[in-house]
Amino acid sequence: MSSKVRHKYHLVDESPWPFLVSTASLFLTLGAVLFFHFFVQGLDLLYLGLFSITMLASFWWRDVIREGTFLKKHSEIVMKSIRFAFILFIVSEAMLFFSFFWAFFHSSLAPSVSIGSVWPPFGMEVFSPWEIPLLNTIILLSSGATITLAHLAIIKENRQVVIDSLGATLFFAILFTAIQGYEYVNAPFSMSDGIYGSVFFMLTGFHGAHVIIGTIFIVVQFVRFVNYHFTAENHFGFEAAAWYWHFVDVVWLFLFLCLYLWGNWS
């Protein structure tokens, strides 16, 4: 009888990526701190860290995709742990936005005398929720519908529908980002215009960053699908992208209802 221990877990191979990515993260953080304190060299270090993280993380994820797709090292119990880990990641993202909404409600439910005891602050010109914000809401919800359609098509092994649906999702995502950029350029206020400007750009800016990250996430899954990485039974990479995108949708709904609609009533 063999003394070799057999189990269903994946013991990862030695990899340089965790150490290198953590080092690049240190460069990114130091560069940001130096730049915020007006050191010119800080911006160079910031760019170096950002570029390094992008490249190193790409290599790291490439290895994970290779292990799970081609080497078949991700068993069912491993996939359950990965799913649980990604759910925890989304929960952590929800807590991040919770802190921003906390700042918004703290300032809007009991506005101080310094801003006129009203919300929006006295003299602040704000966006109408029925124009660009409503349009972006329709666009983002449409993207949520198309990525759900793509998921169902993967399960039913309808390849052309998946390609068309993901293409539509990416179109809506890019359109949303472009319209939000237009909104920023034409905003009648800036981040430095008191608490309203700070909260507005913090909430919408972080959400916009998540939209961009989600768009990249979907592009990667689109490329993987075209290269036959997914099957009807095994397509967690796509599922994770869909979960992330639905999270982005839900956060935007709260943004629209709270920040644009309720928060703009004087």
ABEGO torsion letter per residue (X at the ends): XBABBBBABBBBBBBAAAAAAAAAAAAAAAAAAAAAAGBAAAAAAAAAAAAAAAAAAAAAAAAAAAAAAAAGABBAAAAAAAAAAAAAAAAAAAAAAAAAAAAAAAAAABBBAAAGGBOBBBGBBBBBAABAAAAAAAAAAAAAAAAAAAAAAAAAGBAAAAAAAAAAAAAAAAAAAAAAAAAAAABABBAABEAAAAAAAAAAAAAAAAAAAAAAAAAAAAAAAAAGABBAABAAAAAAAAAAAAAAAAAAAAAAAAAAAAAABX
